Amino acid sequence: MPMIIDHIDKIARDKKRDVLLIAFDEEIYPSTKSEEYEARKNIIEWLEENHINYTKCGNVASEYGWESYRGQLYIDVPMDENNKQFQLLNSHLEYEDGTMKIKGLLYMYLPLEMAMKNAHHDEPGFWEKWAEDF
């Protein structure tokens, strides 16, 4: 079923802070059936068990093309090393040396400063005008 999901940079601008994103390596996970990735199902189950909010999201928006949704998840936890949920999330996803515990899972953060480079996307009618000119 079609749905509208926000790009991760839009979420950062709305939250007014850096944001966390989980995505999936295309070499390991094909672009189809992202909802069926076992790693994705497992991470969602873990997030829910640990009362960590998440939502579907797109990658950083681009004016040069578009991509299909590939299972990405915005993780609603501030990137703050003193935050208990952030500590829990990090310990679940990464080893102490920063390598990933789950093969093919990409755990990233987007600084608000970088997200603000697309702030013009939030202007009323921006995407409609973009689609007309595409």
N, C-alpha and C positions, 0 to 999 in steps of 0.2 A: 504494500500500500504506500503510495507517495506520502511524503511528510516533509515539512520544513524543519531543518535543524540549523542551529547557529554555527558559524565558523568559530574556531577557538580564539581568534583575535577579537571577535565581537564579544565573546564571553569575558575576556580580560578587560575590555573597555567597560562593559556593564558592571563588572565586579570592582573595577578600579584597582586592580592588583595583578601581580604575576599569577599565572595559572599553570596547572599540571594537566598533562595529556597522556593517554595511553593509546598507542597505535600498534599496528602489526606489520612486520617485515613482509613486503610483497614477495620476496624470494621464497619464503617459507609458507606464507598464507596467500593463496590465489585471490584475485580480486572479486571472485563470486562467492556468495554464501557466507559473508562475514559473520552473520548472526550464529552460524554453526561452528565457528572455530572453538575447539575444545579449550584452548587457553583463554579465550574471551569468556566462555561460559564459567570457567573456574574463577577468573578474576572477579567477575560480577557476583558470583556466589560469595566469594571472600569479602568483597566490599559490603554486601548486604549483611553478612554475618557480623561485620565489625562496625555497622551503622555509619558507613562512609558514603555520603551522597555522590552521585555521578549522573551524567546524562550523555546522550549521544551528541557528537559534535563533528564538524568538518575540520579539515586542516586550515591553515591560514588562508584567507580569501585571496584570490588573485584576479586581476582584471584581464589577464591574458589567456584565460581558459577556465575550465571547471573540471572537477573530478567527481566521481561517484562516491557515495559513502562506503567506507571500507572497515567499519566496525570501531572507529575511534571513539574514545570515551574521555570526556572532561571529568576530572576528579576534583570535587569541591572541597579541597583542603588547602589552606594557605601554605605556601612554601616557606616554612618557618621551622628551623631546627629545634625550637623550643616547644612546638606544637605536638601534643601527644599523638594525634592522628597522623601527622606527617611522619613522625618517628616510626609508628606502627607500619604505615604504608611502605616507607623506605626499607625497613627490615624485612618485610614480606617480599619485596620486589628485587632488592639488590643485596649482593654480598658486600662485606665491609670495604672491599677495594673498588666498589662502584659497578662491577659487572652484573649483568642481569641473571637472575635465578631462573627465569622462564624463557626458554629459547624462542626467538622470534618476536618477543614482546618489546616494544619501544616505549620507554618511559621518558618523557620529555617535559621541559617547562618552557613557557613563553613569557619573557619579561613584558610588563606593561609598556615599557618604552618602545619595544618593537611593535607591539599591537597598535600603538597610537599612530604608527606610520600609515595605517589604513583607516584612520578616523573619518576621512572623507566618505567612506562607504556608508556611514550612518546618516548622511544627509538624506532628507526625504526625496524619494524618487531616484536615488542614485542607481540602484540595480535595474530599475525599469528602463532608464535612459541607456544604461550600459547594454542591456539586452537588445534594444532597438538598433544600436550602433554596431553590434557584434557582427 
